[in-house]
Amino acid sequence: MTTAAKTYRAAIVGCSRIGAFIDNEVMGRSDMVLPYSHAAGYEACERTDLIAGADLREEVLEAFGGRYDVPASHRYTDYRQMIEREKPDIVSVATQPEQRAEVALFAVEHGVRALYCEKPLCASLEEADRLVAAVEKHGVAFNMGTNRRWHPAYEVMRNTIASGELGALQALIVYSGGTLFNTTSHYFDLIQWLNGDNPVAWVQGWLPKGEASLDGDVVIEDPAAEGMVGFSNGVIAHILRTSLPSEHQAVFERGSLTAMNNGSELALRRMEGEGRTRKVAAAPAPAFTLASSTLRLIEDLVHALDTGEATRGGVRVARENMHMIFGMIESGRRGGVQMKLPLEDCRLVFKRRNVRPGQPRYAPVES
């Protein structure tokens, strides 16, 4: 007799853009396979049931309920009430970074078995340490919404690196960095993933706007940055700010593999010849099929809940991402000095001024 697979109850804190409606902004894009938002991912996953949502804005909750068939009795303006009453297995934390740790800690301490947190993990290294301790104490499965870790093109890149078929990995290049918390956090996780999650040894950064984003130890706006990341295995990643749209390259002893246009295509070059006759030439790239990275992330959480195995992400990887962000800021404000990781006695905290929540699009954008 076959036992039916368990369906896990999911709830969302923060029902706005990435929480529930961002699919309407990216529908029809050739580089994107839906679902993309947390809510749409739970709706698409056969093993999850979206049962509740919490948001401070009544209008957002009403639209969320209508779109995902969540009745008014399961919609909350107080996430604490939602977690205590609904007792979900999985909670998505799709708030702003400044509120993320508070919500995630409450969820962990009130019986939630899995967390899907947006990036970056939180707003300070002290919060990151508390989250790691709580998640590991309670045995909570954890993934952060750095979706390229579950993207098929980048999985091919990682497998190519691990195979050694092009020789040792020499460097990783991110051609289109952005602001550290909102955008580069994605790319920091990507270089961690591609390099086998080897520990980061140091970072070195430059802040184009200098210290304009800082008020003492308070980061008052999300700063742009570029620089380098050094890993314990000797690989160096270069974080650049160019006009190339979401392009990422792995450079090997005998060639390179580049993900272009947000992972919608791969370009492979192989080294030919020796000595002065050596050159690189285009070669057929490995094949892959695009798929929803959000759905794959959620399925990874489900697998962890089923088996007790580790997720592909994990809270320690997410904390190291925070060290890279704050390390870049510290390096930039000290004139570009190399900062050893993990940072010690870092007092920086991300606390923006006059932040207004984004307005979700409740209907698809006209193409």
C-alpha positions as CSV (number, residue, x, y, z in Angstrom):
1,M,0.0,0.0,0.0
2,T,1.4,3.4,-1.1
3,T,1.2,6.2,1.4
4,A,0.2,9.6,0.0
5,A,2.9,12.2,0.1
6,K,2.3,14.9,2.8
7,T,1.1,18.3,1.7
8,Y,2.9,21.1,3.6
9,R,1.0,24.3,4.7
10,A,2.6,27.5,3.5
11,A,2.0,31.1,4.6
12,I,3.6,34.4,3.4
13,V,4.6,37.5,5.3
14,G,4.8,40.3,2.8
15,C,2.2,39.8,0.1
16,S,3.4,42.5,-2.3
17,R,5.7,42.2,-5.4
18,I,8.1,39.3,-4.8
19,G,5.7,37.8,-2.3
20,A,2.8,37.5,-4.7
21,F,2.6,39.7,-7.8
22,I,5.9,40.0,-9.5
23,D,4.9,37.5,-12.1
24,N,2.7,40.2,-13.6
25,E,5.9,42.3,-14.3
26,V,7.9,39.6,-16.0
27,M,5.2,37.6,-17.9
28,G,6.3,36.9,-21.5
29,R,10.1,37.4,-20.9
30,S,12.2,34.8,-22.8
31,D,14.6,34.5,-19.9
32,M,11.9,33.8,-17.3
33,V,9.9,30.7,-16.5
34,L,7.0,31.2,-14.2
35,P,6.1,30.9,-11.3
36,Y,8.4,33.6,-9.9
37,S,6.7,35.0,-6.8
38,H,6.6,33.0,-3.5
39,A,2.8,32.7,-3.7
40,A,2.7,31.6,-7.3
41,G,5.4,29.0,-6.5
42,Y,3.4,27.5,-3.7
43,E,0.4,27.5,-5.9
44,A,2.3,25.6,-8.6
45,C,4.0,23.1,-6.2
46,E,1.9,19.9,-5.9
47,R,3.2,19.4,-2.3
48,T,2.4,22.8,-0.9
49,D,-0.9,24.4,0.0
50,L,-0.9,28.3,0.4
51,I,-3.2,28.8,3.4
52,A,-2.6,32.3,4.7
53,G,-0.9,35.7,4.2
54,A,0.1,38.7,6.3
55,D,0.7,42.2,5.2
56,L,0.3,45.7,6.7
57,R,-1.7,47.0,3.8
58,E,-5.4,45.9,3.6
59,E,-5.5,46.6,-0.1
60,V,-2.6,44.3,-0.8
61,L,-4.2,41.6,1.4
62,E,-7.5,41.9,-0.5
63,A,-5.8,41.5,-3.9
64,F,-3.6,38.6,-2.6
65,G,-6.7,36.8,-1.3
66,G,-8.6,37.3,-4.6
67,R,-5.7,36.1,-6.7
68,Y,-4.7,33.1,-4.6
69,D,-8.2,32.1,-3.2
70,V,-7.2,32.9,0.4
71,P,-10.3,33.8,2.4
72,A,-10.5,36.9,4.6
73,S,-10.3,34.8,7.7
74,H,-6.8,33.7,6.7
75,R,-5.5,37.1,5.9
76,Y,-3.7,39.1,8.6
77,T,-2.2,42.5,9.3
78,D,-0.3,40.9,12.2
79,Y,2.1,38.1,11.1
80,R,2.4,36.9,14.7
81,Q,-1.4,36.1,14.9
82,M,-1.1,34.4,11.5
83,I,1.7,32.1,12.6
84,E,0.1,31.3,16.0
85,R,-3.3,30.6,14.6
86,E,-2.5,28.9,11.2
87,K,0.5,26.9,12.4
88,P,2.1,26.7,8.9
89,D,4.8,24.3,8.1
90,I,6.6,26.8,5.8
91,V,6.8,30.5,6.1
92,S,8.0,32.9,3.4
93,V,9.5,36.1,4.7
94,A,9.1,38.6,1.8
95,T,9.4,41.8,3.8
96,Q,12.1,44.4,3.5
97,P,15.5,43.4,5.0
98,E,15.1,45.7,8.0
99,Q,12.1,43.6,9.2
100,R,13.3,40.2,8.0
101,A,15.1,38.9,11.1
102,E,12.3,39.8,13.5
103,V,9.8,37.8,11.4
104,A,12.0,34.9,10.7
105,L,13.0,34.5,14.4
106,F,9.4,34.6,15.5
107,A,8.5,31.9,13.0
108,V,11.3,29.6,14.0
109,E,10.5,30.0,17.7
110,H,6.8,29.2,17.1
111,G,7.1,25.9,15.4
112,V,7.6,26.7,11.7
113,R,9.6,23.9,10.1
114,A,10.9,25.6,6.9
115,L,11.8,29.2,6.0
116,Y,12.0,30.8,2.5
117,C,13.5,34.2,3.1
118,E,14.1,36.9,0.6
119,K,17.6,38.3,0.1
120,P,19.7,39.4,1.8
121,L,19.2,37.5,5.0
122,C,18.7,40.5,7.3
123,A,20.0,43.9,8.2
124,S,23.1,43.3,10.4
125,L,25.6,40.6,11.3
126,E,24.3,40.4,14.8
127,E,20.9,39.5,13.4
128,A,22.5,37.0,11.1
129,D,24.2,35.2,14.0
130,R,20.9,35.0,15.9
131,L,19.2,33.6,12.9
132,V,21.9,30.9,12.3
133,A,21.7,29.9,16.0
134,A,17.9,29.7,16.0
135,V,17.5,27.9,12.7
136,E,20.1,25.3,13.7
137,K,18.7,24.9,17.2
138,H,15.2,24.1,16.0
139,G,16.3,22.1,12.9
140,V,14.5,24.4,10.4
141,A,15.0,23.9,6.7
142,F,16.2,27.2,5.1
143,N,16.5,28.6,1.7
144,M,17.1,32.2,0.6
145,G,15.6,33.7,-2.5
146,T,18.8,34.0,-4.5
147,N,17.1,32.1,-7.4
148,R,20.1,31.5,-9.6
149,R,21.2,28.7,-7.2
150,W,18.2,26.8,-8.6
151,H,18.5,28.0,-12.2
152,P,19.3,25.2,-14.8
153,A,21.9,27.3,-16.7
154,Y,23.9,28.0,-13.6
155,E,23.5,24.3,-12.5
156,V,25.2,23.4,-15.8
157,M,28.0,26.0,-15.1
158,R,28.6,24.5,-11.6
159,N,28.7,21.0,-12.9
160,T,31.2,22.0,-15.6
161,I,33.4,23.6,-13.0
162,A,33.2,20.5,-10.7
163,S,33.9,18.1,-13.6
164,G,37.3,19.7,-14.3
165,E,36.9,19.2,-18.1
166,L,38.2,22.7,-18.8
167,G,40.9,22.5,-16.2
168,A,40.9,24.3,-12.9
169,L,38.6,27.2,-12.3
170,Q,40.7,30.4,-12.3
171,A,38.2,33.3,-11.9
172,L,34.5,34.2,-11.8
173,I,33.3,37.4,-13.4
174,V,30.0,39.2,-12.7
175,Y,29.6,41.9,-15.4
176,S,26.5,43.6,-14.1
177,G,26.6,44.2,-10.4
178,G,24.3,46.7,-8.8
179,T,23.3,47.9,-5.3
180,L,24.7,45.5,-2.7
181,F,21.6,44.5,-0.7
182,N,19.0,44.4,-3.5
183,T,21.1,43.1,-6.5
184,T,24.6,42.1,-5.7
185,S,23.3,39.8,-2.9
186,H,22.1,37.6,-5.8
187,Y,25.5,37.6,-7.4
188,F,27.4,36.9,-4.2
189,D,25.3,33.8,-3.7
190,L,25.8,32.8,-7.3
191,I,29.6,32.9,-7.1
192,Q,29.4,31.0,-3.8
193,W,27.3,28.3,-5.5
194,L,29.5,28.1,-8.7
195,N,32.6,27.7,-6.5
196,G,31.2,24.9,-4.5
197,D,30.3,27.0,-1.5
198,N,34.0,27.2,-0.6
199,P,34.5,29.7,2.3
200,V,35.1,33.4,1.4
201,A,38.5,34.5,2.6
202,W,38.4,38.2,1.8
203,V,36.7,41.0,-0.1
204,Q,37.9,44.3,-1.5
205,G,35.5,46.9,-2.6
206,W,35.0,50.4,-4.0
207,L,31.9,52.5,-3.4
208,P,31.4,54.9,-6.4
209,K,29.4,57.3,-4.3
210,G,31.9,57.2,-1.5
211,E,30.4,57.3,2.0
212,A,27.2,59.1,0.9
213,S,25.2,56.0,1.7
214,L,26.5,56.0,5.4
215,D,25.7,57.9,8.5
216,G,28.3,56.6,10.9
217,D,27.7,52.9,11.1
218,V,24.2,53.1,9.7
219,V,23.8,52.3,6.0
220,I,21.0,54.7,5.1
221,E,20.6,53.7,1.4
222,D,21.5,50.6,-0.6
223,P,25.0,51.4,-2.0
224,A,26.4,50.5,-5.4
225,A,29.7,48.8,-5.3
226,E,32.3,46.8,-7.3
227,G,35.3,44.9,-6.3
228,M,36.8,41.5,-5.7
229,V,36.0,38.4,-3.6
230,G,38.7,35.9,-2.7
231,F,37.9,32.3,-1.8
232,S,39.8,30.0,0.4
233,N,40.5,27.7,-2.6
234,G,42.3,30.6,-4.4
235,V,39.6,31.4,-6.9
236,I,39.0,35.2,-7.2
237,A,35.6,36.7,-8.3
238,H,35.4,40.1,-9.9
239,I,32.2,42.1,-9.4
240,L,31.9,44.7,-12.1
241,R,29.3,47.4,-13.0
242,T,29.0,47.3,-16.8
243,S,26.0,47.6,-19.2
244,L,26.0,43.9,-20.0
245,P,22.6,42.6,-18.8
246,S,23.0,39.9,-16.1
247,E,26.1,38.2,-17.6
248,H,28.3,35.9,-15.6
249,Q,31.5,34.1,-16.7
250,A,33.6,31.3,-15.4
251,V,37.3,31.3,-16.6
252,F,39.2,28.1,-16.6
253,E,42.8,26.9,-17.5
254,R,41.5,25.8,-20.9
255,G,38.5,28.0,-21.8
256,S,35.5,29.8,-20.4
257,L,31.8,29.3,-20.0
258,T,29.5,32.4,-19.9
259,A,25.8,32.7,-18.9
260,M,24.3,35.5,-20.9
261,N,21.0,37.4,-20.7
262,N,20.1,36.3,-17.2
263,G,20.9,32.6,-17.9
264,S,18.8,32.2,-21.0
265,E,21.8,31.0,-23.0
266,L,25.3,29.7,-22.5
267,A,28.5,30.4,-24.5
268,L,31.5,28.0,-24.4
269,R,35.0,28.7,-25.6
270,R,37.7,26.1,-25.5
271,M,41.5,26.6,-25.6
272,E,43.3,25.2,-28.6
273,G,47.0,24.7,-29.2
274,E,50.0,25.2,-27.0
275,G,52.5,28.1,-26.3
276,R,52.4,30.8,-28.9
277,T,49.9,29.0,-31.1
278,R,47.4,28.9,-28.2
279,K,44.0,30.5,-29.0
280,V,40.3,30.2,-27.8
281,A,37.5,29.1,-30.1
282,A,33.8,28.9,-29.8
283,A,32.4,25.4,-29.1
284,P,29.0,24.0,-28.7
285,A,27.7,24.9,-25.2
286,P,26.1,22.3,-22.9
287,A,22.3,22.0,-23.3
288,F,19.8,22.8,-20.6
289,T,16.1,23.5,-20.3
290,L,14.8,26.6,-18.6
291,A,12.6,26.0,-15.6
292,S,11.1,28.0,-12.7
293,S,13.9,28.6,-10.2
294,T,11.2,29.6,-7.6
295,L,9.4,26.3,-8.0
296,R,12.7,24.4,-7.8
297,L,13.6,26.2,-4.6
298,I,10.3,25.3,-3.0
299,E,10.7,21.7,-4.1
300,D,14.1,21.7,-2.4
301,L,12.5,22.8,0.9
302,V,9.8,20.1,0.5
303,H,12.5,17.5,-0.1
304,A,14.3,18.6,3.1
305,L,11.1,18.4,5.1
306,D,10.5,14.9,3.7
307,T,14.0,13.5,4.3
308,G,15.7,15.7,6.9
309,E,18.5,16.3,4.3
310,A,20.1,19.7,3.9
311,T,18.8,22.2,1.4
312,R,20.8,23.5,-1.5
313,G,21.1,26.8,0.2
314,G,21.2,27.0,3.9
315,V,21.4,29.7,6.6
316,R,25.2,29.6,6.9
317,V,25.6,30.4,3.2
318,A,23.1,33.2,3.7
319,R,25.1,34.6,6.6
320,E,28.3,34.6,4.6
321,N,26.5,36.6,1.9
322,M,25.9,39.2,4.6
323,H,29.6,39.2,5.5
324,M,30.4,39.9,1.8
325,I,28.0,42.8,1.7
326,F,29.2,44.5,4.8
327,G,32.8,43.6,3.9
328,M,32.5,45.5,0.7
329,I,31.1,48.5,2.5
330,E,33.8,48.4,5.2
331,S,36.5,48.1,2.5
332,G,35.0,50.9,0.5
333,R,34.9,53.3,3.4
334,R,38.5,52.5,4.4
335,G,39.8,53.3,0.9
336,G,39.6,49.9,-0.7
337,V,41.6,47.9,1.8
338,Q,41.3,44.1,1.8
339,M,38.9,42.9,4.5
340,K,39.4,39.4,5.9
341,L,36.2,37.4,6.3
342,P,34.4,36.6,8.5
343,L,34.3,40.2,9.7
344,E,35.0,40.8,13.4
345,D,33.2,43.4,15.5
346,C,31.4,44.9,12.5
347,R,28.8,47.4,13.8
348,L,27.2,48.3,10.4
349,V,23.5,48.1,10.2
350,F,21.2,48.5,7.2
351,K,18.5,51.0,8.1
352,R,17.2,53.1,5.3
353,R,15.4,56.4,5.7
354,N,11.9,57.1,4.3
355,V,11.5,53.7,2.6
356,R,8.1,53.2,1.0
357,P,6.9,49.8,0.0
358,G,6.7,49.2,-3.7
359,Q,3.3,49.1,-5.3
360,P,2.5,45.7,-6.8
361,R,1.0,45.3,-10.2
362,Y,-2.2,43.3,-9.8
363,A,-2.6,42.6,-13.6
364,P,0.0,41.6,-16.2
365,V,2.0,44.5,-17.7
366,E,1.1,45.3,-21.3
367,S,3.9,44.2,-23.7
